[in-house]
Structures are given as structure tokens and as C-alpha cells.
């Protein structure tokens, strides 16, 4: 079995991380803004009411924290 060079492993790791983040961003965006029927809307609301963290929520909180930190 061949062992990958460290730089190749790091490159693949970075690629996989960016691909995963891109997928999660698009999934959360579509969940937030696409048209849904009433049953789907209830399920979507449940996600937020249960306090589940989405990429959109996390980024919003990060931006809010940076904005408030610069004001203080």
C-alpha cells in the first residue's frame, strides 16, 4: 500500500472540507428560501424551534458578534 505525501493529504483534506462546507451552505440556503407546502413548512419551523444549528444561523451569529464587538 502506498502512503500519500503529506502535502497531497493536506490538499485532499482542504478540498473535502471546502466541498462539505459548500454542500452544507447550499442545503441550508435551499431549506431556508425555497417554496414549501404547509407540511414541509411545519417541519422547517420545527428545525428552528428545536434550536438546531444551520450554517446560515451560525454565520449570522458570527457576524452579529463581530458587529457588537466593534460597537463595545
C-alpha positions in Angstrom: 0.0 0.0 0.0 1.3 3.4 -0.9 1.3 6.2 1.6 0.3 9.7 0.4 2.7 12.5 0.8 1.7 15.0 3.5 1.2 17.8 1.0 -1.2 15.6 -1.0 -3.1 14.6 2.1 -3.4 18.2 3.2 -4.6 19.3 -0.3 -7.2 16.5 -0.3 -8.3 17.4 3.2 -8.8 21.1 2.3 -10.7 20.1 -0.9 -13.0 17.8 1.1 -13.6 20.4 3.8 -14.5 23.1 1.2 -16.7 20.7 -0.7 -18.6 19.8 2.6 -19.0 23.4 3.5 -20.3 24.2 0.0 -22.8 21.4 0.2 -24.0 22.5 3.7 -24.3 26.1 2.7 -26.4 25.3 -0.4 -28.6 22.8 1.6 -29.3 25.4 4.3 -30.0 28.1 1.8 -32.5 25.9 -0.1 -34.1 24.9 3.2 -34.5 28.5 4.2 -35.7 30.1 1.0 -37.5 27.6 -1.3 -41.2 27.4 -1.5 -42.7 24.6 0.5 -46.2 23.2 1.2 -47.7 23.5 4.7 -46.4 20.1 6.0 -42.9 21.0 4.9 -43.2 24.4 6.4 -44.1 22.9 9.8 -41.1 20.6 9.6 -38.8 23.6 8.7 -40.2 25.6 11.6 -39.5 22.6 13.9 -35.8 22.7 13.0 -35.5 26.3 14.2 -37.8 25.8 17.2 -35.7 22.8 18.3 -32.6 25.1 18.2 -30.8 23.1 15.6 -27.8 25.0 14.2 -27.6 25.5 10.5 -24.7 27.1 8.6 -26.9 30.2 8.0 -27.6 30.6 11.7 -24.0 30.1 12.7 -22.7 32.6 10.2 -25.4 35.1 11.2 -24.4 34.8 14.9 -20.7 35.2 14.0 -21.4 38.4 12.0 -23.6 39.7 14.8 -20.9 39.0 17.4 -18.3 40.9 15.3 -20.7 43.8 14.8 -21.4 44.1 18.5 -17.8 43.6 19.5 -16.8 46.7 17.4 -19.5 48.8 19.0 -18.5 48.0 22.6 
